[in-house]
Amino acid sequence: MNRIRVLIIDEHPAVCQALASRLDSVPTIAVVGSMSEFAAGLLGANDLQPDVILLELKTRTDGPHTRLGLDPVSAISTLLASSRGRIIVLTSYLDESERDEALQAGAKRYLLKDIDTSRLISEIEAVACPDCRVPPLKQHRPNPSHNNHV
């Protein structure tokens, strides 16, 4: 069985490493790269051709000192034009406007980073199957007792 090829794009190297560590231990998933800048992630998506891209829309767009964040429609459209990967937005905070824009632009999921590992794996597996109908999004809601930090 082929493993699901996953690319991680998040501005925080520690988040990339933690996600990679969590996912690499799963027999059905192979993390093929992790990038902390969108431009590098775009090149990685083109070169590595992942099945799934985990994208933080608040990723730096222009070097290590710029924190502009990404326009959801532009970021997702650009990634979809250069890669066959299906996109899961994985973010720290729920932004309903951003979520709606991301899903309309072609993201398959919009999830918060406080998601448990088994649920994240299930979401990746559901999104990765090109012959499967991706079930409707069941929005992951933040737990009011958590502050929703990574």
Solvent accessible surface area in square Angstrom, and as a share of the most:
residue,aa,sasa,rsa
1,M,196,0.88
2,N,141,0.72
3,R,105,0.38
4,I,22,0.11
5,R,84,0.30
6,V,0,0.00
7,L,0,0.00
8,I,1,0.01
9,I,1,0.00
10,D,3,0.02
11,E,5,0.02
12,H,82,0.36
13,P,78,0.49
14,A,72,0.56
15,V,13,0.08
16,C,5,0.03
17,Q,126,0.56
18,A,51,0.40
19,L,10,0.05
20,A,19,0.15
21,S,77,0.50
22,R,76,0.28
23,L,0,0.00
24,D,71,0.37
25,S,90,0.58
26,V,18,0.11
27,P,114,0.72
28,T,32,0.19
29,I,0,0.00
30,A,23,0.18
31,V,29,0.16
32,V,38,0.22
33,G,16,0.15
34,S,54,0.35
35,M,41,0.18
36,S,32,0.21
37,E,48,0.22
38,F,22,0.09
39,A,60,0.46
40,A,43,0.33
41,G,0,0.00
42,L,46,0.23
43,L,118,0.59
44,G,5,0.05
45,A,0,0.00
46,N,77,0.40
47,D,106,0.55
48,L,53,0.26
49,Q,56,0.25
50,P,0,0.00
51,D,27,0.14
52,V,0,0.00
53,I,0,0.00
54,L,3,0.01
55,L,0,0.00
56,E,7,0.03
57,L,1,0.00
58,K,69,0.29
59,T,0,0.00
60,R,38,0.14
61,T,43,0.25
62,D,101,0.53
63,G,20,0.20
64,P,87,0.55
65,H,174,0.78
66,T,36,0.21
67,R,164,0.60
68,L,131,0.65
69,G,23,0.22
70,L,22,0.11
71,D,74,0.38
72,P,15,0.09
73,V,69,0.40
74,S,61,0.40
75,A,4,0.03
76,I,0,0.00
77,S,53,0.34
78,T,53,0.31
79,L,1,0.00
80,L,70,0.35
81,A,93,0.72
82,S,33,0.21
83,S,12,0.08
84,R,140,0.51
85,G,1,0.01
86,R,55,0.20
87,I,0,0.00
88,I,0,0.00
89,V,0,0.00
90,L,3,0.02
91,T,0,0.00
92,S,17,0.11
93,Y,97,0.37
94,L,46,0.23
95,D,61,0.31
96,E,94,0.42
97,S,70,0.45
98,E,21,0.10
99,R,32,0.12
100,D,64,0.33
101,E,61,0.27
102,A,0,0.00
103,L,53,0.27
104,Q,159,0.71
105,A,22,0.17
106,G,23,0.22
107,A,7,0.05
108,K,75,0.32
109,R,9,0.03
110,Y,0,0.00
111,L,0,0.00
112,L,0,0.00
113,K,18,0.08
114,D,53,0.27
115,I,7,0.03
116,D,87,0.45
117,T,48,0.28
118,S,77,0.50
119,R,71,0.26
120,L,0,0.00
121,I,30,0.15
122,S,63,0.41
123,E,18,0.08
124,I,0,0.00
125,E,64,0.29
126,A,31,0.24
127,V,0,0.00
128,A,13,0.10
129,C,38,0.23
130,P,102,0.64
131,D,139,0.72
132,C,62,0.37
133,R,184,0.67
134,V,34,0.19
135,P,62,0.39
136,P,97,0.61
137,L,53,0.26
138,K,160,0.68
139,Q,38,0.17
140,H,32,0.14
141,R,137,0.50
142,P,40,0.25
143,N,67,0.35
144,P,136,0.85
145,S,97,0.63
146,H,107,0.48
147,N,104,0.53
148,N,22,0.11
149,H,108,0.48
150,V,106,0.61
